[in-house]
Amino acid sequence: GDAYIDSVAILQWLAAAVILNALAQPLLVALMSRLFDHLASIILTAAVVTQLVLVATLAPMFGALSAGIGVFASQLLQFVGSAFFVAAIIWKRRRSPV
């Protein structure tokens, strides 16, 4: 109802973050299963730090919306970071002689 109208924007950010999470998680698992867990931990650490900094920075201006933005940014970083490293590993293995 009308009492929840202010939460619509937050839920939109969170819904988009869930989609990114669904794409990022298999890539992170692929990195970890191929013994690149150190790369996965770097990606996850950067994502957590990014989320915390964004929420702390944006909270005075946007309130609860900053949490949605922070979660989205964190998931975006996880997806982009893991996709980059998976692509780089595949590219390197295809270029190296067997």
C-alpha positions, -999 to 999 in steps of 0.1 A, spaced: 0 0 0 9 36 3 29 30 35 55 12 15 58 35 -15 91 49 -3 107 14 -4 101 9 -41 133 25 -52 153 4 -27 137 -28 -39 145 -19 -75 182 -16 -67 181 -49 -47 163 -67 -75 189 -56 -100 216 -67 -75 200 -102 -73 203 -106 -110 240 -96 -109 245 -120 -80 231 -149 -100 256 -141 -127 286 -136 -105 283 -165 -81 290 -193 -108 320 -173 -120 334 -170 -84 328 -207 -79 346 -214 -111 376 -194 -99 377 -212 -66 373 -246 -81 403 -240 -104 425 -230 -75 422 -193 -81 406 -188 -47 430 -160 -40 415 -140 -69 380 -147 -56 390 -135 -21 404 -102 -36 372 -97 -56 350 -103 -25 371 -81 -3 370 -53 -28 332 -57 -31 326 -56 7 348 -25 11 331 -8 -18 297 -15 -3 306 -3 31 322 29 17 292 37 -5 267 31 23 287 53 47 292 80 22 257 81 7 236 74 38 235 111 49 221 121 15 200 91 6 192 73 38 181 37 33 184 40 -5 222 40 0 220 4 12 203 -7 -21 229 13 -41 257 -2 -21 245 -38 -26 241 -32 -63 276 -17 -66 290 -46 -47 273 -72 -69 284 -53 -100 320 -54 -89 318 -91 -81 304 -98 -116 328 -76 -135 358 -87 -115 351 -124 -117 341 -122 -154 374 -104 -161 396 -130 -143 377 -160 -158 381 -144 -193 418 -137 -187 424 -172 -175 406 -187 -206 425 -164 -229 458 -172 -214 452 -210 -216 441 -208 -252 472 -188 -262 497 -210 -243 511 -241 -261 501 -274 -247 
